[in-house]
Amino acid sequence: MNVRKGDMVQAVTGRDKGKTGKVLRVFPKKERVIVEGINFVKRHTKAQPPEQQGGILKKEASIHISNVMVYCPRCNKATRVGHRKLEDGTKSRLCRRCGELIGK
């Protein structure tokens, strides 16, 4: 998986195509992610006494991993992700467009 929690991603297909947001959760087995501000659905909820009010809530639903691309802050574009081994022996992700390291 090239996408991790906390990454900035851009939707490349669907009704939210072109929107960017931060990854909130990743489900590797299902190959899905929840992205802040993308793929809103309406959830009808019943009032739960005594404090919760019923109504229609809007919340983010999961989106398939293939429908998002990692957003490079240096290029300001969605990009593919490459991998490189650093001098200290750790693996790191990098932008395929400009070579900038992504994440930590």
trRosetta pair geometry for C-beta under 8 A, 3 or more apart (Angstrom, degrees):
i j d omega theta_ij theta_ji phi_ij phi_ji
1 4 7.4 120 118 -70 107 64
1 26 6.9 112 161 -179 153 135
1 28 5.6 -102 -37 -118 148 97
1 31 7.8 -164 -100 -122 107 70
1 65 6.8 -90 -135 -145 96 154
2 70 6.4 -101 136 -30 106 126
2 81 4.0 155 -165 52 128 144
2 93 6.7 126 -155 -130 80 136
3 7 5.5 -134 -155 53 71 150
3 9 6.2 17 -131 -81 124 135
3 23 6.0 154 169 -83 106 158
3 26 6.5 175 108 -110 92 125
3 33 5.9 -55 118 -68 141 152
3 65 6.1 -164 28 -145 133 100
3 68 6.5 57 -91 95 155 119
3 70 6.3 -167 -96 -71 79 93
4 7 5.3 107 59 -28 67 114
4 23 6.9 148 101 77 34 149
4 26 6.5 -65 -143 -34 34 155
4 103 6.6 43 49 -100 136 141
5 23 5.4 -135 -126 110 36 106
5 24 7.1 -10 -142 155 89 15
5 25 6.6 3 -105 -113 108 27
5 26 5.5 -118 -56 -6 81 107
6 22 6.6 -21 -149 -171 31 103
6 23 6.3 -36 20 64 22 92
6 103 7.7 96 95 -121 111 93
7 22 7.3 158 82 -150 33 59
7 23 4.9 25 51 10 79 124
7 70 5.7 -61 175 -126 132 93
7 71 7.7 142 160 33 86 78
7 102 7.3 33 -127 166 108 115
7 103 6.9 -44 -91 -76 92 100
8 20 6.0 19 179 178 98 112
8 21 7.3 -176 -146 100 65 18
8 22 5.9 -41 -95 -94 61 63
8 23 7.9 -139 -78 -8 15 82
8 70 7.3 85 80 -165 61 62
8 71 4.2 -71 118 60 99 115
8 73 7.0 90 42 -63 145 90
9 20 6.8 177 90 -148 35 70
9 21 6.7 -24 61 65 77 64
9 22 7.8 118 17 -123 78 18
9 23 5.8 64 -4 -54 120 98
9 33 7.4 65 24 107 164 154
9 35 5.9 -96 63 -114 117 133
9 68 4.2 29 163 173 133 122
9 69 6.4 153 -159 75 83 31
9 70 5.8 -55 -104 -102 76 37
9 71 5.7 175 -118 -11 16 95
9 78 7.7 49 -167 -122 55 102
10 18 6.9 -23 -174 -154 105 22
10 19 7.1 167 -150 87 65 34
10 20 4.7 -34 -94 -93 77 83
10 68 6.7 151 72 -156 35 73
10 69 5.5 -23 59 62 89 85
10 71 4.8 105 -28 -75 97 107
10 78 4.0 -107 51 -76 131 117
11 14 6.0 -74 175 55 124 109
11 16 4.6 50 62 104 168 94
11 17 5.5 -121 114 -106 99 33
11 18 6.7 -31 71 26 87 28
11 19 5.2 18 25 55 116 81
11 20 7.7 -150 5 -80 72 35
11 21 7.9 26 -28 17 97 102
11 35 7.3 -178 -61 74 97 160
11 38 5.3 164 -49 -144 129 138
11 39 7.7 156 -100 -38 142 94
11 63 7.0 -58 -113 166 106 165
11 67 6.2 0 -150 146 77 92
11 68 5.7 -44 -98 -99 49 77
12 17 6.5 13 170 -136 17 86
12 67 6.1 -160 52 -173 81 49
12 68 6.6 160 2 -113 89 21
12 69 5.4 62 -43 -9 126 107
12 78 6.4 -179 -76 135 105 168
13 17 5.8 -12 -138 -91 12 106
13 67 4.8 -93 50 -138 100 94
14 17 5.8 159 62 -51 54 80
14 39 7.1 -6 141 -85 153 96
14 63 7.2 -103 -1 -141 166 122
14 67 5.9 43 -14 -170 120 137
16 19 4.5 -58 174 26 93 130
16 38 4.7 143 137 -146 161 84
16 39 6.0 -100 2 -51 144 60
19 37 6.5 -140 164 124 126 104
19 38 5.4 166 97 -94 126 98
20 71 5.4 46 -135 -69 123 161
21 35 4.3 112 85 162 121 98
21 36 4.2 -164 -179 71 114 69
21 37 4.2 -173 -98 51 131 101
21 38 4.9 -148 17 -16 142 105
22 35 7.0 157 77 -157 29 70
22 36 4.7 12 53 23 80 126
23 26 6.3 26 167 -60 127 93
23 33 5.4 -51 -138 -175 107 127
23 34 7.3 107 -162 74 61 51
23 35 5.7 -42 -99 -101 54 74
23 36 7.7 -116 -60 -3 9 85
24 33 8.0 132 46 173 63 81
24 34 4.7 -53 62 100 105 100
24 35 6.7 168 5 -111 87 18
24 36 5.5 113 -46 -52 109 84
24 60 7.0 116 23 77 143 149
25 33 6.8 170 89 -156 54 58
25 34 4.5 28 46 34 93 113
25 62 7.9 -69 83 -99 106 97
26 32 8.0 165 -158 92 46 46
26 33 5.2 -16 -108 -108 65 87
27 30 4.2 -3 126 44 122 109
27 31 7.3 -46 96 19 82 15
27 32 4.7 1 56 61 115 85
27 33 7.1 -163 21 -78 75 38
27 62 6.5 -16 16 -132 131 146
28 31 7.0 22 -168 -77 34 47
30 62 7.4 17 113 153 135 159
31 64 6.3 20 120 -154 94 77
31 65 4.7 -96 176 10 78 121
31 66 7.6 21 156 -21 119 87
32 62 4.0 45 158 165 127 127
32 63 6.5 153 -158 71 84 26
32 64 5.7 -56 -103 -102 76 41
32 65 6.3 -124 -92 -35 22 80
33 62 6.5 146 73 -152 21 82
33 63 6.1 -32 66 61 75 79
33 65 5.8 93 -13 -92 103 73
33 68 6.4 -67 55 28 135 149
34 60 5.3 111 -170 119 96 118
34 61 7.3 -125 -118 142 91 16
34 62 5.2 -64 -72 -95 77 65
34 63 7.5 124 -103 12 34 78
35 38 4.2 3 89 43 115 121
35 39 6.9 87 51 21 95 106
35 60 6.6 -148 68 -167 46 140
35 63 6.2 -32 10 27 110 126
35 68 6.5 159 -55 -99 147 150
36 60 6.6 -95 -111 -56 30 159
37 40 8.0 -34 -164 -50 30 102
37 60 7.3 -15 0 -86 18 123
38 60 6.6 53 65 -136 53 112
38 63 6.3 -41 123 -20 115 149
38 68 7.9 107 114 -93 166 119
39 60 5.9 73 78 -158 82 74
39 61 5.0 -100 137 60 108 82
39 62 7.4 -55 109 91 150 12
39 63 4.7 -175 -32 -61 157 111
40 58 5.0 8 -174 -177 121 103
40 59 6.9 150 -144 78 73 17
40 60 6.1 -54 -93 -92 57 51
40 61 7.3 115 -149 3 13 86
41 58 7.4 164 79 -148 30 60
41 59 6.6 -29 59 66 76 67
41 60 7.8 81 15 -163 80 13
41 61 4.4 48 -7 -34 123 125
42 56 5.2 -5 -172 -175 111 108
42 57 7.1 147 -157 75 57 40
42 58 5.8 -34 -98 -94 65 67
43 56 7.1 149 72 -159 41 56
43 57 4.7 -24 62 64 96 94
43 58 7.6 166 16 -91 80 18
43 59 5.9 -3 -2 20 125 112
44 55 7.9 -115 -143 136 56 25
44 56 5.6 -27 -98 -102 64 75
45 48 8.0 -53 163 -19 107 96
45 52 7.6 -79 142 154 131 120
45 54 5.6 -155 103 -141 75 64
45 55 6.4 1 56 55 91 46
45 56 7.6 161 17 -98 77 24
45 57 5.8 30 -7 -4 122 114
46 54 5.2 -29 -167 -113 25 121
47 52 6.3 171 -157 103 55 77
47 53 5.8 -29 -116 -156 96 32
47 54 3.4 -76 -49 -29 75 103
48 51 7.5 -13 93 61 87 64
48 52 4.1 25 52 56 96 124
48 54 7.8 129 -10 -68 56 81
49 52 7.9 -97 -55 46 11 76
63 67 5.3 -101 162 74 106 127
63 68 6.4 96 105 -36 124 112
64 67 4.9 87 69 0 84 107
65 68 6.6 -73 -158 41 39 96
69 78 3.8 81 90 180 124 116
69 79 6.5 155 159 45 115 24
69 80 7.1 -59 -150 -76 112 45
70 78 7.0 131 74 -155 36 69
70 79 6.1 -49 82 65 86 75
70 80 7.8 76 40 -154 101 12
70 81 5.3 63 21 -61 143 112
70 93 7.8 -123 -145 152 176 138
70 95 7.8 -139 106 -101 117 76
70 102 6.1 28 163 -155 142 158
71 76 8.0 1 -180 -151 94 31
71 77 7.4 -159 -147 112 68 20
71 78 5.5 -46 -95 -95 66 62
71 79 7.5 110 -129 14 22 81
72 75 4.1 40 90 31 126 104
72 76 7.2 -66 88 -17 77 19
72 77 6.1 -2 46 61 101 63
72 78 7.6 138 6 -131 80 14
72 79 4.6 24 -23 8 119 133
72 95 4.3 59 -107 -111 136 137
72 97 6.3 -140 19 43 164 121
72 98 6.6 147 164 27 152 114
72 100 6.2 118 -161 60 113 123
72 102 6.9 -88 -108 -90 76 108
73 76 7.1 21 -164 -74 30 57
73 100 7.7 -115 58 123 76 152
74 95 6.9 -142 49 12 113 163
74 98 5.4 -121 102 78 126 157
74 100 4.4 137 14 -38 147 164
75 79 6.2 86 52 -49 150 131
75 95 6.3 174 -9 -180 125 150
75 97 4.9 46 -90 91 156 142
75 98 5.2 -171 -62 -16 104 125
75 100 7.5 -159 -23 19 89 130
77 97 6.6 66 71 -28 121 171
79 95 4.9 33 108 -151 159 88
79 96 5.5 -179 173 40 105 84
79 97 4.8 -103 -118 -8 130 110
80 96 4.3 3 72 9 92 144
81 93 5.1 -20 -170 -165 114 113
81 94 7.2 131 -161 63 64 35
81 95 7.4 -47 -111 -100 55 36
81 96 6.9 -120 -80 -27 8 99
81 102 6.5 -76 -126 33 103 153
82 93 7.1 138 75 -161 42 59
82 94 5.0 -33 69 68 94 89
82 95 7.5 -4 23 93 94 11
82 96 5.0 118 -27 -81 107 82
83 91 5.8 -3 -173 -174 108 108
83 92 7.2 153 -154 79 61 37
83 93 6.0 -38 -98 -103 65 56
83 94 7.3 154 -99 19 16 85
84 91 7.3 153 80 -154 33 62
84 92 5.7 -27 66 64 82 86
84 94 5.5 19 4 -5 118 130
85 89 6.9 -19 -175 -148 103 30
85 90 7.4 162 -152 86 63 28
85 91 5.6 -41 -97 -97 64 65
85 92 7.8 135 -112 17 18 77
86 89 7.1 -38 75 28 74 19
86 90 5.2 -4 41 62 113 78
86 91 7.5 -179 3 -101 83 15
86 92 5.5 54 -38 -5 111 122
92 101 5.5 -24 156 -140 132 110
92 102 7.9 153 166 49 85 62
92 103 7.5 -164 -157 69 83 102
92 104 7.9 -124 -126 88 100 61
93 101 7.1 107 80 -162 54 64
93 102 4.5 -52 103 60 104 105
93 103 5.8 60 47 20 112 119
94 99 5.8 -5 170 -161 127 42
94 100 6.5 164 -156 82 81 32
94 101 5.3 -50 -99 -101 83 47
94 102 6.1 170 -108 0 23 87
95 98 5.1 10 98 47 130 79
95 99 6.3 -51 70 5 84 11
95 100 4.7 20 20 51 124 81
95 101 7.9 -97 0 -44 82 7
95 102 6.0 118 -48 -50 77 106
